[in-house]
Every structure is written in structure tokens, then in C-alpha cells.
Amino acid sequence: MIIVETEPKAQAEGQNAPDAAFIARALDQANLNALRLALYQSTGDPELADVNVGSVPWWGGVFQVATLSLEDGDKVKQKARAFLSGGAQASSDALPSGDQLRALIEAFAGEPVSDFMVEMGREELSFDPYPRGVEWTREPSEETKRSYHVTVIGAGIGGIAAGIQLKRLGIPFVIIDENDGIGGTWWKNDYPDARVDIASHHFQYSFMRNYPWKHNFAPAREVQKYIEQAARDHDLIPHIRLNTKLAAAEWDEGRAKWRLTLEGENAKELRTSAIISAAGLFNRPNKPDIAGLETFEGPWFHSTEWDHGVEYQGKRVGIVGVGSTGAQIMPRVAQDAAHVSVFQRSPQWVATVDGYKSEVTPETQWLFDTVPYYWNWYCFALFHAMFGDVEGLQNADPEWQAKGGIISERNDNLRNYLAENIRTKLADRPDLIAKLIPDFPPFTKRTVIDNGWFDALRRDNVDLVTDGIDRITPGGVMTKDGKEHPLDLLVLSAGFKTEDYLWPVQYAGVNGVTLEQAWAKDGARSYLGMSMPQFPNLFIVYGPNGQARAGGLFPWIEIWVRYAVHSVVDMIEAGAHVMECRQSVFDDYNAKMDTAMEHCIWDVPGQQSYYLNKFGRMSANMPWKPDQYYHWIKKPNLTDFDLR
Ligand SMILES: Cc1cc2nc3c(=O)[nH]c(=O)nc-3n(C[C@H](O)[C@H](O)[C@H](O)COP(=O)(O)OP(=O)(O)OC[C@H]3O[C@@H](n4cnc5c(N)ncnc54)[C@H](O)[C@@H]3O)c2cc1C
């Protein structure tokens, strides 16, 4: 069991016994609904269950957070003070049983909750040391285990999670990564102000308890350090081969193994029983094909390949793209650049999140360290908000539309909320407002977080250019209106080749079938986002149409990894060496998926986003509700597979 020991910040600052003012600040900063549940779990005090739970908008109005009235909040604070002065001891260490847990979660939500909320809630509460751990049903001999070998592609969040599971089970494995460090996305992307847009306490592994996050939304380097810490804590370093790229993988049916061609530091051929590809979705930069790029005389690079040897301070900088990354970079660069030209093809919906750049205060960390279960319920609160109702946001409502609505009541409300935020932030700049309100509904593309975006756009040294790029010239960018924007440095923030799943690895499955052949009709497809016929013993983390409709990525990555590792365990326990998704299961699933997709709003005509592939088909997201998907993917159904 891994528990990250944290030195309470209050103690670190010589506040071993915090004074009343410190405690008052801690309680003022607390999530009082989470604190209420922590106290209720510790004391069983029925008065703590007897409150009304309301909700307030959060994360730019996209999510709702369960909250208490001022009066009830004060009651919780009073009880917390008494609990703290009495020594802050829980009356029992016993973990809540099924019914008790449901009662606690319903007390948190203030309403009945689904089985999904209870089951997944248990995992997110992290009472168990390893909430999503795969266990053997009939543990095989060491010799049998040694006859299998798993290769994990990628040392990012997914690859490290897979390695930890395999290590616990004693299955031989190696993790390879072409980068020269651990962390995947968070190793590679170190552009100015790279930062996660999900709260740190929801952007974490369920088995790493009370990690001392410095920031409420961690910068990239902090996330990278966290992932590396997970690898070190679980002794994964000897299993990781960095600077090593998987170039090709060929299925050898006779041996029931994949033959891998590795390039780089560990260049060789390797035979492996199974592949868990955690190669990531946002790995291959999309370099737009803009005429004249090769003639530009200054330095230029993709945001993901930021060249820190090139100074932007005092320079005229062009940033192409206003998606999550471009909008994140611009405010930081604008502080020190002589001038920034932001080239916007179409505006994005941008949500302002309170406290986006804030640090976790010593008072909050002290509460995590001191009040039993507070950290658990604090993390649960984030999960509960982020896994809330998505249908109303992402499905069109025909009745609402018949009454003149655009998408659905919730989507239209969110649209008004976000548009009003733009009007308020830029009240004195009607020229910018006109350029910044999108003409498509929120959630047809990924919502961007306001990293100081609106404030930076008002700066004298920033221009928002919307006339469309005609070509790059030796000295800058020529827009379609014939104006040249002189530049010293050009940053392309044009996203990633997300539709090219598993690319550029040359996979050759049963009878040599390639991915291009298997996906020729309308792009990448899979069963449950994880496997495909003709590509046995290959499990994909974050695979085609695997992106769930709600929730943070860490829980889903753990769930995908659990399914992949469970598949390997099931295969070993069945004495089989090949596990191949049945064609009929795959076809049936995909037909149902296409039908279910018709109700979703992602493929608005005329919109380009990473969600849609070149066939115009949504190949990233799934149409199923999170609870449905969660239950399908909890563990593999062996009748879906041909085991041999
Ligand atoms: C700039 C940026 C910002 C993001 N911000 C957020 C955010 O705020 N919130 C959020 O939820 N998500 C965000 N994402 C999505 C992000 O990718 C995930 O958060 C997460 O890091 C995915 O983890 P992963 O393990 O699946 O993949 P990755 O982190 O992409 O790791 C995959 C690894 O596989 C390696 N690899 C790939 N192919 C090969 C090969 N053939 N051979 C060897 N190694 C290979 C890569 O080098 C990489 O290290 C962001 C992505 C980017 C690019």
C-alpha cells in the first residue's frame, strides 16, 4: 500500500498546534459539504445528515457543485471546531459497507443516487488502498506467469498505471517510451504556462492518497513530477526503457506473440505476449499545411516542441491557434513579448474558473492531514461534480428545439452564461466581443479554460487577427485581407493528429492485416475503445471512440487499464495465449454506437475539431452515458472474445 506521507504545511511553518485564527481560516476555505460528510462518517452525528443540499455553478458554469446554505455551513463549522478540539479521532476505522456507503453518498448529494455513483464513488473515495486493483482469481505458478510477457507502450499516466498493475500481479512486463523522461504529455509539453485544466485533486491516481499538490490546477512540471513519483514509489524504473520507440508490431499466430521492432536506445526485436498501448491521443503534433511556411526567416515551432533556446522576450510573436494550448500560452507570452498577433480561425467557448492559478493553502492541506476522511470527500466532491448530468449538455432535446431552443435547455443556458461572461469581461471592447462569441453550441468542441485569456486580449501589445491566413512570408504572416503581420517568431498551436490512432506504428495483425486496411471505411474503430478483431492481445488505453462523455481523465485511464490488465489475467487463468475480439461483437457494438451517436451534438456541420475524423465521423468521443460505459468496461466479458 502506498501512502504519500505529507508533512502538514502548518507544521512545516511551525504551527504544530494551530491557533483559533488558523482553524477559522481553514474552515472558511473548506468545502463544507465534504467536511460535513467527513465528520458524519467519523461521528455518526445525525444532525449532520439533516441538511438541505443545493448546488452552485463551477468550472465556468459547466458543472454544478453540491453545496450547503450559509446556516448549515455554519453548523458544520461549529461541529468541526468541537471535533478538532476533541482530538479529531474517527469513532471507528471500519470502511463503510455497501448500504452505509450509499447512505453516505446520498447524504452528500442530498438525493438518491445511481448504483454507478456508489460503485465508482467507492473507487474515487479511495478508502481502499488500491481501489481499482486487478486481483488473481486463481493465481498461477511463477513459471506460468513467466511464460507471458506484456509490453506497455508509453510512460504517461496510462503506461505507468498499467505497469503498477502488472507489477502487483507479478506478470513480466516492460514499458517503452520514445521520450527521454517519464510523464508522457506532461513530460513533453513545457511551453510557457502549460497547466492542467482539471482540478489536481481529480487529476490523480486513486491509489496515491493525500498527495501534497502545490497548485489547485497543477502546472505541467508538477503533474510530470507526480507521475514520475508514482513510478518510483512502485519500483517501476527498472522496467522502463526510455528513448525507445515502437516502430512496428507484427502478429505471429504460430507463436501467439507480437514481434516488435524497437528503435532508439534499445533498438532490437522483441517477442511479447500482449501489448497495452498507452501511446496517448495527443502525441503527434498537427503541423498545418500553410503556404510559405518554409520561407519564414525567423524561428518557428509547434507548441508541443517549444524551443526554449529561442527567446520570445522583446520579440514580435505570432501564435496560430486559439484552442486549449494557444489560449494557455498567449497570456504568458504577451507579458514579455514586444507584440503578439493571435491568429484565430474560429473562436472557442472559454470558461473562467475561479482560483485557476491558486495554490493549495497550508490551511487546506492541514485539514486534509488532520480531519479523517476530509481529503477523501474533498476528492469525491470533484468527481461528483464532473460526473454530473451530461445528457442535457450534449444531447439535442427535440421538445426544447420545437419551442425555439437551439440544443437543450442546459446547453442553451450554458451558452448564454459563457457569452455573458465574455460580454462582462470585455464590456469596453465591443470589437473583441464580436470576434469572440462562437456561433456553435458549447461542447461541440473541447471547452477552453481562461488562463488570463480575456485580460491579455485587452493588452496594447496583443492583436486578435481573424481575417484568415493567406500565407507565411519571410517576415511574417499575410492575411487574406492583404495585410502583412511582421513577426520574429511563429508558434503553431494547431493541435494534434488525433484521428491517427496508434500511428505511426506499423501494426500487422492476423494474416498481416494493417490498421489502414481495418479502418479504411470511415476511420479508427474499436470495441469499447479498447480492442479490435484481427489484432489479438492488443489493448488500447484511450482508444477510438473511447473518450467518455464526462469526468476527468485519470479515473477513465485507470478503468481502461484495469480492463486491459484484467484481460491479460483472464487469458492466463484460462490457459489461453490468444484473446481476440469477436467480429460479430465488434460489428454489433459499432452499429449501436452509430445509432446512439445520432442524438449527440458533436458533428455540427461546418465545424472542425479534433473530435471529427477526415470522414466527418466522430472518432474520439463515445455516445454512451458514463454509467453505462463504466459497467460494460468494469471487466472483460469473456464471451466477447475468442480465446485460444
Ligand atoms: C498540451 C496538452 C494539454 C493537455 N491538458 C489536459 C488537461 O488539462 N486535462 C486533461 O484531462 N487532459 C489534458 N490533455 C490530454 C493528455 O494527453 C492527458 O491528460 C494524459 O496525459 C494522457 O495520458 P496518456 O498516458 O494516455 O498519454 P500520453 O501522456 O500522451 O503518453 C503517451 C506516451 O506514449 C509514448 N509513445 C507514443 N507512441 C510511442 C511509440 N510508438 N513508441 C514509444 N513510445 C510511444 C509517448 O512518447 C508518450 O510519452 C492534454 C494534452 C496536451 C497535449
The ligand as an SDF file (V2000), in Angstrom:
LIG
                    3D

 53 58  0  0  0  0  0  0  0  0999 V2000
   -0.7340   20.2430  -24.2150 C   0  0  0  0  0  0  0  0  0  0  0  0
   -1.7330   19.2890  -23.6360 C   0  0  0  0  0  0  0  0  0  0  0  0
   -2.5010   19.6530  -22.5570 C   0  0  0  0  0  0  0  0  0  0  0  0
   -3.4240   18.7760  -22.0250 C   0  0  0  0  0  0  0  0  0  0  0  0
   -4.1730   19.1770  -20.9730 N   0  0  0  0  0  0  0  0  0  0  0  0
   -5.0690   18.3270  -20.4460 C   0  0  0  0  0  0  0  0  0  0  0  0
   -5.8480   18.7250  -19.3280 C   0  0  0  0  0  0  0  0  0  0  0  0
   -5.7160   19.8320  -18.8630 O   0  0  0  0  0  0  0  0  0  0  0  0
   -6.7500   17.8440  -18.8330 N   0  0  0  0  0  0  0  0  0  0  0  0
   -6.8910   16.5970  -19.3540 C   0  0  0  0  0  0  0  0  0  0  0  0
   -7.7040   15.8300  -18.8560 O   0  0  0  0  0  0  0  0  0  0  0  0
   -6.1520   16.2030  -20.3840 N   0  0  0  0  0  0  0  0  0  0  0  0
   -5.2590   17.0270  -20.9550 C   0  0  0  0  0  0  0  0  0  0  0  0
   -4.5110   16.6330  -22.0160 N   0  0  0  0  0  0  0  0  0  0  0  0
   -4.6810   15.2870  -22.5340 C   0  0  0  0  0  0  0  0  0  0  0  0
   -3.4900   14.4330  -22.0560 C   0  0  0  0  0  0  0  0  0  0  0  0
   -2.9600   13.8270  -23.1330 O   0  0  0  0  0  0  0  0  0  0  0  0
   -3.8970   13.5570  -20.9340 C   0  0  0  0  0  0  0  0  0  0  0  0
   -4.0850   14.3860  -19.8050 O   0  0  0  0  0  0  0  0  0  0  0  0
   -2.9350   12.4740  -20.4960 C   0  0  0  0  0  0  0  0  0  0  0  0
   -1.6390   12.9620  -20.3080 O   0  0  0  0  0  0  0  0  0  0  0  0
   -2.9340   11.2910  -21.4110 C   0  0  0  0  0  0  0  0  0  0  0  0
   -2.1270   10.3020  -20.8260 O   0  0  0  0  0  0  0  0  0  0  0  0
   -1.7230    9.0260  -21.6280 P   0  0  0  0  0  0  0  0  0  0  0  0
   -0.8840    8.1870  -20.7260 O   0  0  0  0  0  0  0  0  0  0  0  0
   -2.9290    8.3930  -22.2110 O   0  0  0  0  0  0  0  0  0  0  0  0
   -0.8900    9.5320  -22.8650 O   0  0  0  0  0  0  0  0  0  0  0  0
    0.4230   10.4880  -23.0480 P   0  0  0  0  0  0  0  0  0  0  0  0
    0.5440   11.3470  -21.8700 O   0  0  0  0  0  0  0  0  0  0  0  0
    0.2370   11.0850  -24.3450 O   0  0  0  0  0  0  0  0  0  0  0  0
    1.5910    9.4490  -23.0380 O   0  0  0  0  0  0  0  0  0  0  0  0
    1.8210    8.5900  -24.1280 C   0  0  0  0  0  0  0  0  0  0  0  0
    3.2890    8.2420  -24.1960 C   0  0  0  0  0  0  0  0  0  0  0  0
    3.4550    7.2430  -25.1860 O   0  0  0  0  0  0  0  0  0  0  0  0
    4.6730    7.4800  -25.8630 C   0  0  0  0  0  0  0  0  0  0  0  0
    4.5940    6.8560  -27.1860 N   0  0  0  0  0  0  0  0  0  0  0  0
    3.6330    7.0440  -28.1180 C   0  0  0  0  0  0  0  0  0  0  0  0
    3.8830    6.2800  -29.2060 N   0  0  0  0  0  0  0  0  0  0  0  0
    5.0200    5.6090  -28.9340 C   0  0  0  0  0  0  0  0  0  0  0  0
    5.7810    4.6660  -29.6690 C   0  0  0  0  0  0  0  0  0  0  0  0
    5.4180    4.2530  -30.8790 N   0  0  0  0  0  0  0  0  0  0  0  0
    6.8930    4.1790  -29.1070 N   0  0  0  0  0  0  0  0  0  0  0  0
    7.2820    4.5840  -27.8700 C   0  0  0  0  0  0  0  0  0  0  0  0
    6.5920    5.4810  -27.1320 N   0  0  0  0  0  0  0  0  0  0  0  0
    5.4820    5.9800  -27.6640 C   0  0  0  0  0  0  0  0  0  0  0  0
    4.7880    8.9780  -25.9170 C   0  0  0  0  0  0  0  0  0  0  0  0
    6.1260    9.3820  -26.0710 O   0  0  0  0  0  0  0  0  0  0  0  0
    4.1870    9.3940  -24.5850 C   0  0  0  0  0  0  0  0  0  0  0  0
    5.1710    9.5720  -23.6240 O   0  0  0  0  0  0  0  0  0  0  0  0
   -3.5780   17.4890  -22.5830 C   0  0  0  0  0  0  0  0  0  0  0  0
   -2.8120   17.1260  -23.6830 C   0  0  0  0  0  0  0  0  0  0  0  0
   -1.8950   18.0120  -24.2010 C   0  0  0  0  0  0  0  0  0  0  0  0
   -1.0800   17.6000  -25.3780 C   0  0  0  0  0  0  0  0  0  0  0  0
  1  2  1  0
  2  3  1  0
  2 52  2  0
  3  4  2  0
  4  5  1  0
  4 50  1  0
  5  6  2  0
  6  7  1  0
  6 13  1  0
  7  8  2  0
  7  9  1  0
  9 10  1  0
 10 11  2  0
 10 12  1  0
 12 13  2  0
 13 14  1  0
 14 15  1  0
 14 50  1  0
 15 16  1  0
 16 17  1  0
 16 18  1  0
 18 19  1  0
 18 20  1  0
 20 21  1  0
 20 22  1  0
 22 23  1  0
 23 24  1  0
 24 25  2  0
 24 26  1  0
 24 27  1  0
 27 28  1  0
 28 29  2  0
 28 30  1  0
 28 31  1  0
 31 32  1  0
 32 33  1  0
 33 34  1  0
 33 48  1  0
 34 35  1  0
 35 36  1  0
 35 46  1  0
 36 37  1  0
 36 45  1  0
 37 38  2  0
 38 39  1  0
 39 40  1  0
 39 45  2  0
 40 41  1  0
 40 42  2  0
 42 43  1  0
 43 44  2  0
 44 45  1  0
 46 47  1  0
 46 48  1  0
 48 49  1  0
 50 51  2  0
 51 52  1  0
 52 53  1  0
M  END
$$$$
